[in-house]
Amino acid sequence: MSFFDALNISATGLTAERTEMDVTSENLANAQSTNDGTPYKPQAVELQSVGSGSSFQTELASAMGTGDDGTPGGVQVSSIVNENVPDQLVYDPGNPQANKQGYVKEPNIQPVTEMTNLIQESNSYQADVTAMATSKQMYSDTLDLLK
C-alpha cells in the first residue's frame, strides 16, 4: 500500500459523490419538464469498486507487503442511466401539451426522495473530505516526527 493511497481513495469518493449530486440536482431541476410532450427521464448514477479494495484481508496483505498488486481501492462512476419509472399524468387542461382529456405527461420525480438522496450524497461527500483531511494530518504529523 502506497503512502498516498488513502488520499487517492478519498479523491475517488469525492468525484463519485459530486457526480451523484449533479445528477440528483438535475433530476430536481427537471421535476416538471417536458419537451414536446415527452417527459424528462430521471437519471441515476451506477458506481463500481476499483482496485484491490475488495476485502479487509486483501488490504491487510497489501499493507504488510505480501500481496500488493499496486492498485489502490476506491470507487468510480460506471454509468449514468435513465431510471425505469413510468411517467405520471397530471390534469392540466390549460397546458398546450395536454391530451384530449386534459392530462399532461410529466416526469415521475418525487422531490422528497430526491432531496433525501441529495442530503445522503452531501453527507458522504463530507465524510470523504474528513477522511482526506485526517490522512493529510497523519502525513504531516509523520513528517514532523522525522525532523
C-alpha positions in Angstrom: 0.0 0.0 0.0 1.4 3.3 -1.1 1.8 6.3 1.3 -0.8 8.3 -0.6 -3.4 5.6 -1.3 -5.7 7.0 1.4 -5.8 10.4 -0.4 -6.4 8.7 -3.7 -9.2 6.6 -2.4 -10.9 9.6 -0.8 -10.5 11.5 -4.1 -12.3 8.8 -6.0 -15.2 9.0 -3.5 -15.3 12.8 -3.8 -15.5 12.6 -7.6 -18.3 9.9 -7.4 -20.3 11.8 -4.9 -20.0 15.0 -6.8 -21.4 13.2 -9.9 -24.3 11.8 -7.9 -25.1 15.3 -6.5 -25.0 16.8 -10.0 -27.4 14.1 -11.3 -29.8 14.5 -8.4 -29.8 18.2 -8.8 -30.6 17.8 -12.5 -33.5 15.5 -11.6 -34.9 18.1 -9.2 -34.5 20.9 -11.7 -36.4 18.9 -14.3 -39.1 17.6 -12.0 -41.8 19.1 -14.2 -40.0 19.4 -17.5 -41.4 18.1 -20.8 -40.1 18.6 -24.3 -42.8 18.5 -26.9 -44.9 16.1 -24.8 -42.0 13.9 -23.9 -41.3 14.0 -20.1 -37.8 14.2 -18.8 -36.4 10.8 -17.7 -34.9 10.8 -14.2 -31.4 9.6 -14.1 -29.3 7.6 -11.6 -25.6 7.0 -11.1 -24.2 3.5 -11.0 -20.9 3.1 -9.1 -18.4 0.3 -9.0 -15.4 -0.5 -6.9 -11.9 0.0 -8.2 -8.6 -1.7 -7.4 -7.7 -4.2 -4.8 -10.0 -2.9 -2.1 -12.3 -6.0 -2.2 -11.8 -7.2 1.4 -10.1 -6.5 4.7 -7.8 -9.4 4.1 -6.7 -8.1 0.8 -5.9 -4.6 2.3 -4.1 -6.2 5.2 -1.9 -8.3 2.9 -1.3 -5.2 0.8 -0.3 -3.1 3.8 2.1 -5.9 5.0 3.7 -6.1 1.6 2.7 -9.7 1.0 0.0 -9.2 -1.7 0.2 -5.8 -3.1 -0.9 -5.7 -6.8 -0.1 -1.9 -7.0 -3.7 -0.6 -7.4 -5.4 1.3 -4.6 -9.1 0.8 -4.0 -11.8 3.3 -4.4 -14.9 3.9 -6.4 -15.8 5.2 -9.8 -18.9 6.0 -11.8 -19.6 3.1 -14.2 -22.5 4.8 -15.9 -25.4 7.3 -15.7 -28.6 5.6 -16.6 -32.2 6.6 -17.1 -34.4 5.3 -14.3 -37.2 2.9 -15.4 -40.2 4.7 -13.8 -43.5 5.3 -15.6 -44.5 8.9 -16.4 -47.3 10.5 -14.4 -50.4 12.1 -15.8 -51.3 15.5 -14.3 -54.6 17.1 -15.0 -53.9 20.5 -16.6 -56.4 21.2 -19.4 -54.9 24.7 -20.0 -51.5 23.3 -20.9 -50.7 23.3 -24.6 -49.2 19.8 -24.3 -52.4 18.4 -22.7 -54.2 15.5 -24.5 -57.9 15.5 -25.3 -58.8 14.5 -21.8 -56.7 17.5 -20.4 -53.9 15.4 -19.0 -50.2 16.2 -19.4 -47.4 13.6 -19.1 -44.8 14.7 -16.6 -41.7 13.1 -15.1 -42.4 10.8 -12.2 -39.8 12.5 -9.9 -40.5 12.7 -6.1 -38.9 15.8 -4.8 -38.8 14.5 -1.2 -36.9 11.4 -2.3 -34.5 13.4 -4.4 -33.8 15.8 -1.5 -33.2 12.8 0.8 -30.7 11.5 -1.8 -29.1 14.9 -2.0 -28.6 15.0 1.8 -27.1 11.5 1.9 -24.8 12.3 -1.0 -23.7 15.5 0.7 -23.0 13.6 3.9 -20.9 11.1 2.0 -19.0 13.9 0.3 -18.3 15.4 3.7 -17.1 12.1 5.1 -14.6 11.8 2.2 -13.4 15.4 2.9 -12.9 14.4 6.5 -11.0 11.2 5.6 -8.8 13.2 3.3 -8.1 15.9 6.0 -7.3 13.1 8.5 -4.9 11.5 6.1 -3.2 14.8 5.4 -2.8 15.5 9.1 -1.4 12.0 9.7 1.2 12.5 6.9 2.1 15.9 8.3 2.5 14.5 11.9 4.7 11.7 10.5 6.9 14.3 8.7 7.2 16.3 12.0 8.3 13.2 13.8 11.1 12.6 11.2 12.5 16.1 11.7 
